[in-house]
């Protein structure tokens, strides 16, 4: 569990009550100055726990993932998640909408093996990473058989190494966009690029641009990213019967 602050204290007690009602028992730990998230996760793996549950935000989840993926002894360890924010991409990825559905997913234990993105050398993320710049700027990229430059104001990187690059200068001016909208004209997206690869490197000239996950900077350019297919087992909620 994340270190409790403010309303998190009551929330974490509620989680423990719900888990108790569902008959789920386990050891509860909280990172501190004495024991980091990575150390506690590694300790749980060494003790032979088959499931590690992250209770908190994506930063906590990704730090746990770093241990589970890099430790060979943990290849059969499953990750469960109880997110802080049920409107987040993290909550949507595991198909949970509130505390009860997140806790209930742990009980029913539906497993899914997912892809992750790796930032060299050993940082992983489960949802998406973003590079943003208020104004367009040039970035150099290199893939397996292709290299070049692109103009961008936003780059989004998702697991599977799905890349989205947005070039703001191609959108046209605000007046023309408003005029087309008033006339009901549908605008073709000629200012975005989408592609998928196994490996990519980004480098900005004379700048170290932040690579952010959930608003937190986890790396700076130059960065090299890899797709890591089917490397992590997570618990997801069962689909609702319609």
Order of alpha helices (4+ residues) and beta strands (2+ residues): alpha-alpha-beta-alpha-beta-alpha-alpha-beta-beta-beta-beta-beta-alpha-beta-beta-beta-beta-beta
